[in-house]
């Protein structure tokens, strides 16, 4: 390879939906009424020799695999970039246009038709900015903003399961029942990992960070906002003193059971709209900025991509459960639902059983691994628990997992967490893979991460 054969480029395209667009991510549909800040598709393109890789982080809740497969085909037809070399992921903000039907949150058809072209354009624009570059991986612990939202409750507490009608062993987000909490179920991943990209002229190109924290959600329903992901992306550029061509990016890690709603210390954050997301996004950016001082840079890093689709079985209702669900659906006026209580949850999840029954018996799950120099990035198309991410990080000094990538299957908890129950495990169209799926998918990603090519040495500076 010739010296400085590695190049990089980045771009962002505005994908802000107009007022009136449907918003998903809640039990019911919301409509966009206020636009607090713009939403973006942020693309980073890396190239070495004949290999080109694109990473696109999108301010949206979730994007289904069929939509992203279509986008990748269009990217290939317009740029020649191989679909398996393209990673497209949602930040998982719950205040964006909807392109997926989740629970009673409907997809917005006009926005779904518009979004693919914008994602393609983000990659095309990034390709136009390619220039000689170097990269560096780093990480910093930020434990103060992420907590486990699943709890063991005190003896006698009844955590109801709206799907089975029985009781769960854990409670997710115990609003109003804080005094009944015993302890958190599991540790979370406190680390912010990042990939920094600079031109050889020392001008910044991009920085992609990864944190295993759900959205913050300190806004009024009907608001369009990128949440703390957008705050970080803007703030890191400001701290770096980067020019307008710089693209800051924040991806979502293994945050399936982690958020910022601290039920054991509910008053530790300001409660005004957007105050918490501003505080968190800027604090993370400041800590990443400090960590950049010790990054070891690589020129001409090795570059490769691996992709596979894993067959996983689908959990479905029994015949008896299906008939009971159909009766409840027939007795429910879904369009009249405005508030959610346990009776409404039973009706929502009854509809989920009927719709889930139409799914095929197996699902193809996207798994991807990127090698960038001495670092690795894994990509999984669902919401995974911190346990999965921490196991993948074992014995890897420069690694992180981007979730909601290349598709969205919903929650993929470890088998023992499915046995415990809780919101993330309730059988529905956003939690339906067989209990062993997490292990199978994790093992496939582990296998892909072992594949790669020899990486050049560090470049100081």
Secondary structure, 3 states (H helix, E strand, C coil): CCCCCEEEEEEEEECCCCCCCEECCCCECEECCEECCCCEEEEEEEEECCEEEEEEEECCCCCCHHHHHHHHHHHHHHHCCCHHHEEEEECCCCCCECCCCECEECCCHHHHHHHHHHHHHHHHHHHCCCEEEEEEEEEEECHHHCEECEEEECCCCCEECCCCCCEECCEECCCCCHHHEEEECCCCCCEEEEEEEEECCCCEEEEEEEECCCCCCCCCCCEECCHHHHHHHHHHHHHHCCCCCCEEEEEECCCCCEECCCCCCCCCCCCCCCHHHHHHHHHHHHHHHHHHHHCCEEECCCEEEEEEEEEEEECCCCHHHHHHHHHHHHCCCHHHCCCCCHHHHHHHHHHHHHHHCCCCCEEEEEEEEEEECCEEEEEECCEECHHHHHHHHCCCCCEEEECCECCCCCEECCHHHHHHCCHHHCCECCECECCCHHHHHHHHHHHHHCCCCCCCCEECC
